[in-house]
Amino acid sequence: MKFLYLLFLFTFLLSCNSKTAQSSDENVSQMDTTAITTENIEAIKYVDYGIDSKAKTTLDSWQAYSDVSRAIAQVKIADFSFFTADEALFMSTVKELGSTIPEQINSDPVQARILALTTKMYTLEEMLSLKTTHKKDKLKSIRDVLQAFSYLTLQVNKKYEKEAQNIIKPVFNEIEIE
């Protein structure tokens, strides 16, 4: 009787071990489905505006913009280290982006685009830090950041384009009719 009891206990312990091994294998396969690849990011459709030559010198001298630009370039190759590695660096760069805007481009539309970009960056950082986020949600958040950065670049380009326009306003003479 003791022999049957020990045999049953031994069989039970072996079956528990195999279930946990199967369970851990399933968890690994589930994690692989949420991994973001370069191909996933290349499949994202958005309009990517480049920097105009007039705006290049201003944007190159703006350190926070350069840091975010490098981070965006890394995101395009599925490297999210800027958003996941050092939270203090991420937070300080995002704050500097809004507080160190060069005087030449500091306007309400540019500030609005910076606010939109920082919001999207905070959202992406949160999505990447959560383990329960679905791949679809991460890709949407990545698209939002790429699009917001592109729109910021477009707004800076528009600022320089507007300043380059030399519009002559007509002068109306007031004639009094008696």
SELOPA-456013 format. One record per residue (C-alpha): x, y, z; residue number from 1; residue in three letters. Coordinates in Angstrom, 1 decimal. Each point is the difference from the previous one (the first is absolute). Last residue first. Example, Ala and Ser with C-alpha at 12.3 -4.5 7.8 and 13.67 -1.06 7.14 Angstrom:
2
R        x        y        z   num   residuo
R     13.7     -1.1      7.1     2       SER
R     -1.4     -3.4      0.7     1       ALA
This chain:
178
R        x        y        z   num   residuo
R    -18.8    115.2    -50.7   178       GLU
R      1.9     -3.1     -0.6   177       ILE
R      3.1     -0.5      2.0   176       GLU
R      2.6     -2.1     -1.5   175       ILE
R      1.9     -2.5      2.1   174       GLU
R      2.9     -1.4     -1.8   173       ASN
R      0.4     -3.7      0.3   172       PHE
R      3.5     -1.4      0.2   171       VAL
R      0.4     -3.5     -1.2   170       PRO
R      1.9     -2.4      2.1   169       LYS
R      3.3     -1.2     -1.3   168       ILE
R      0.7     -3.6      0.9   167       ILE
R      3.7     -0.9      0.4   166       ASN
R     -0.1     -3.7      0.9   165       GLN
R      3.1     -1.2      1.7   164       ALA
R     -1.5      0.4      3.4   163       GLU
R     -2.9     -2.3     -0.9   162       LYS
R      2.5     -2.6     -1.4   161       GLU
R      2.0      0.1      3.2   160       TYR
R     -3.0     -0.6      2.2   159       LYS
R     -1.3     -2.7     -2.5   158       LYS
R      3.2     -2.0      0.4   157       ASN
R     -0.3      0.2      3.8   156       VAL
R     -3.6     -1.3     -0.3   155       GLN
R      1.1     -2.8     -2.4   154       LEU
R      2.7     -1.1      2.5   153       THR
R     -2.6     -0.1      2.8   152       LEU
R     -2.3     -1.9     -2.3   151       TYR
R      2.7     -2.7     -0.6   150       SER
R      0.6     -0.3      3.7   149       PHE
R     -3.8     -0.5      0.6   148       ALA
R     -0.2     -2.6     -2.8   147       GLN
R      2.9     -2.0      1.3   146       LEU
R     -1.4      0.1      3.6   145       VAL
R     -3.5     -0.9     -1.2   144       ASP
R      1.3     -2.9     -2.1   143       ARG
R      1.9     -1.3      3.0   142       ILE
R     -3.2      0.2      2.1   141       SER
R     -1.9     -1.9     -2.6   140       LYS
R      2.7     -2.7     -0.2   139       LEU
R      0.0     -0.4      3.8   138       LYS
R     -3.8     -0.3     -0.1   137       ASP
R      0.1     -2.7     -2.7   136       LYS
R      2.7     -1.9      1.9   135       LYS
R     -2.2     -0.3      3.0   134       HIS
R      1.1      1.6      3.3   133       THR
R      0.1     -2.4      3.0   132       THR
R      3.7      0.4      0.8   131       LYS
R     -0.3      3.8      0.5   130       LEU
R      3.2      2.0     -0.4   129       SER
R     -0.3      0.3     -3.8   128       LEU
R     -3.6      1.4      0.2   127       MET
R      1.1      2.5      2.7   126       GLU
R      2.9      1.3     -2.1   125       GLU
R     -2.3      0.1     -3.0   124       LEU
R     -2.5      2.1      1.9   123       THR
R      2.6      2.4      1.3   122       TYR
R      1.3      0.4     -3.5   121       MET
R     -3.5      0.7     -1.3   120       LYS
R     -0.5      2.7      2.6   119       THR
R      3.5      1.5     -0.8   118       THR
R     -0.9      0.1     -3.7   117       LEU
R     -3.3      1.8      0.6   116       ALA
R      1.6      2.5      2.2   115       LEU
R      2.7      0.7     -2.5   114       ILE
R     -2.6      0.4     -2.7   113       ARG
R     -1.9      2.5      2.1   112       ALA
R      3.3      1.9      0.7   111       GLN
R      0.7      0.2     -3.7   110       VAL
R     -3.5      1.4     -0.7   109       PRO
R      0.3      2.5      2.9   108       ASP
R      3.4      1.3     -1.2   107       SER
R      3.6     -0.4      1.0   106       ASN
R      1.7     -0.7     -3.3   105       ILE
R      2.7      2.7     -0.1   104       GLN
R      0.2      0.1      3.8   103       GLU
R      1.3     -3.5      0.3   102       PRO
R     -2.2     -2.3      2.1   101       ILE
R      1.8     -0.9      3.2   100       THR
R     -3.0     -0.6      2.4    99       SER
R     -2.1     -2.5     -2.0    98       GLY
R      2.7     -2.3     -1.3    97       LEU
R      1.9      0.5      3.3    96       GLU
R     -2.9     -1.7      1.9    95       LYS
R      0.0     -3.0     -2.4    94       VAL
R      3.8     -0.3      0.3    93       THR
R     -0.2      0.1      3.8    92       SER
R     -2.7     -2.7      0.1    91       MET
R      1.9     -2.4     -2.3    90       PHE
R      3.3      0.5      1.8    89       LEU
R     -1.7     -0.7      3.3    88       ALA
R     -1.7     -3.0     -1.3    87       GLU
R      3.2     -1.7     -1.2    86       ASP
R     -0.4     -3.1     -2.2    85       ALA
R     -3.6     -0.3     -1.2    84       THR
R     -0.9      3.0     -2.2    83       PHE
R      3.5      0.7     -1.3    82       PHE
R      0.6     -3.7     -0.3    81       SER
R     -2.9     -0.6     -2.4    80       PHE
R      2.0     -1.4     -2.9    79       ASP
R     -2.4     -1.2     -2.6    78       ALA
R      1.9      1.4     -3.0    77       ILE
R     -2.4      3.0     -0.4    76       LYS
R      0.1      0.4      3.8    75       VAL
R      3.8      0.7     -0.3    74       GLN
R     -0.6      2.8     -2.5    73       ALA
R     -2.7      1.4      2.4    72       ILE
R      2.5     -0.1      2.9    71       ALA
R      2.6      1.9     -2.2    70       ARG
R     -2.7      2.6     -0.8    69       SER
R     -0.9      0.3      3.7    68       VAL
R      3.6      0.7      0.9    67       ASP
R      0.4      2.5     -2.9    66       SER
R     -3.2      1.8      1.1    65       TYR
R      1.3      0.3      3.5    64       ALA
R      3.3      1.4     -1.2    63       GLN
R     -1.4      2.8     -2.2    62       TRP
R      3.0      1.0     -2.1    61       SER
R     -0.9     -2.5     -2.8    60       ASP
R     -3.6      1.3      0.0    59       LEU
R      1.1      3.6     -0.6    58       THR
R      2.5     -0.9     -2.6    57       THR
R     -2.4     -2.4     -1.8    56       LYS
R     -3.0      2.4     -0.2    55       ALA
R      1.1      1.8     -3.2    54       LYS
R      1.0     -3.4     -1.6    53       SER
R     -3.5     -1.4      0.7    52       ASP
R     -0.1     -3.0      2.3    51       ILE
R     -1.7     -3.1     -1.3    50       GLY
R     -3.7     -0.8      0.4    49       TYR
R     -1.0     -3.7      0.5    48       ASP
R     -3.7     -0.6     -0.8    47       VAL
R     -1.3     -3.2      1.7    46       TYR
R     -0.5     -3.6     -0.8    45       LYS
R      1.6     -2.6      2.3    44       ILE
R      1.3     -3.0     -1.9    43       ALA
R      3.6      1.1      0.6    42       GLU
R     -0.7     -0.2      3.7    41       ILE
R     -1.2     -3.6     -0.2    40       ASN
R      3.0     -0.9     -2.2    39       GLU
R      2.4      1.5      2.6    38       THR
R     -1.5     -2.4      2.5    37       THR
R     -2.2      0.5      3.0    36       ILE
R     -0.3     -2.9      2.4    35       ALA
R     -3.6     -0.7      1.2    34       THR
R     -0.2     -3.4     -1.7    33       THR
R      3.4     -1.1      1.5    32       ASP
R     -1.5      0.6      3.5    31       MET
R     -2.7     -2.5     -0.7    30       GLN
R      2.5     -2.7     -1.1    29       SER
R      1.9      0.5      3.2    28       VAL
R     -3.1     -0.3      2.1    27       ASN
R     -1.0     -3.2     -1.8    26       GLU
R      3.4     -1.5      0.8    25       ASP
R     -0.4      1.0      3.6    24       SER
R     -3.4     -1.8      0.2    23       SER
R      1.4     -3.2     -1.6    22       GLN
R      2.8      0.0      2.6    21       ALA
R     -2.6      0.6      2.7    20       THR
R     -2.1     -2.9     -1.3    19       LYS
R      3.0     -2.3     -0.1    18       SER
R      0.9      0.7      3.6    17       ASN
R     -3.5     -0.7      1.2    16       CYS
R     -0.1     -3.3     -1.8    15       SER
R      3.2     -1.1      1.7    14       LEU
R     -1.3      0.9      3.4    13       LEU
R     -3.2     -2.0     -0.5    12       PHE
R      1.9     -3.0     -1.3    11       THR
R      2.2      0.0      3.2    10       PHE
R     -3.0      0.4      2.3     9       LEU
R     -1.9     -2.9     -1.7     8       PHE
R      3.1     -2.2      0.1     7       LEU
R      0.5      0.9      3.7     6       LEU
R     -3.7     -0.9      0.8     5       TYR
R      0.2     -3.2     -2.0     4       LEU
R      3.2     -1.0      1.9     3       PHE
R     -1.6      0.9      3.3     2       LYS
R     -2.8     -2.4     -0.8     1       MET
